[in-house]
Amino acid sequence: KIFEQYGALVVGTPTWNTGADSERSGTGWDEIYYGEMQDLNLVGKKVAVFGLGDQVSYAENYADASGELYDVFECLGCQMIGHTSQDGYEHEASKAIKGDKFCGLLCDAVN
């Protein structure tokens, strides 16, 4: 319920668990995103997402967990902000793509 106390949130996640259909961060946070958070009242709250991934080795699912995190907050009625351009990235596909942009800042420390 601590999320309800803030006017805006900046949330992030790594993408791990490659090959899974959902819960792609591979962390304990997945249980919270898909469980406990569903009971929160976050309607209208501004939320920006950031994420980590490897756009070359995992080009077919780059930063998928960031897209899942975005979807969780969007489904809770949050105002999603901070979309960024895909320009300069070398990925093939990603759940983090919303329209023609990434759902937030995606970082790749490898490439």
N, C-alpha and C positions, 0 to 999 in steps of 0.2 A: 504493500500500500504506500510505500515511500514515494513511488513515482507520482502519485496523486498530489503530493505536496509542492511540486515544482511547476512553474509556468511553461517551461520548455525543457526538452530532453535531447541530449546528443548520445546516441547509443551505437555500439559497435560489436562486431563479432568476427572471429576467424572462420574460414571455410576449411573443414577437415573432412572426415567421413565421406570421402569421394565415392560416388556410386549410389548413395542413398537417395530415396525420393524426397525425403523431408528430414528435418532435424540435422541439417548439414554442418552445424558448428562442431559437433562431436564433443560438446562440453555439457556440464550440468545445467547450463542456462537453457538448453533446449526444453527440458522438463518445465521450467518456469514459463518460457514463452508460450508453450502449447497447453499449459495447465493453469497454474495460479494466476497468471496475468489475465486470463479470460474473464475474471470477475471484477477487474478494475474499471473505474469510470474515468476514462481519459479523453472523452469526446471533446474535440476542439483544441486539444493540447498540441503545440508545435513540436515536431520531432524531426531531427536530422539523423541520418544513418551513415556510418563509416564501416569499412570492412577490409579484411586482409585476404590475400589469395595469391596464387601463382598463375599468371595469365599464359605462360608458355607451356609448362608441364601439364596443366589442367585447363587448357584452352577451351575445352568443350563444356566446362561447368565453372568458369571463373567466378569466384566470390558468390556462389549460389546462396550461402547462408545469409549474406547481407540482403539479398532479395527476399528471403523468407522472413527475416527480421522486419523489414519494411512492411511486408504483407500483414504481419501480426499487428503492428501498430496501426496500419491503415484500417484494418478490419475493426479495430477498437474505436474508430471514429477520429483518429488524430489527423491533424493538418500536416502533411508530409512536406518537408522543405529540404533544400540543399542538393537537388539533382545536379549531376555533372556530366560533361561531355565524354563520349567514348573515344574521341580523337586521340591518337597516339598509343592506344592499347592494341595488343596483338591477340586477343581472345577470339574464339569462334562463337560461343554462346554463353549466356549467363541468365540466371533467374533475377539478377540485379538490374537487368535492363527494363526500364519502364518507359514505354514510348520509344523515343530514340536516344534516351540518356540513361546513365546509371542512376540508381536510386540515391546515391550519395557519393562520398569520397571513397574510392577504392585504392588501396595501397598494395604494391608488390615490391617487397624488399629484395627479391631474388633477381628480377629482370629490370 
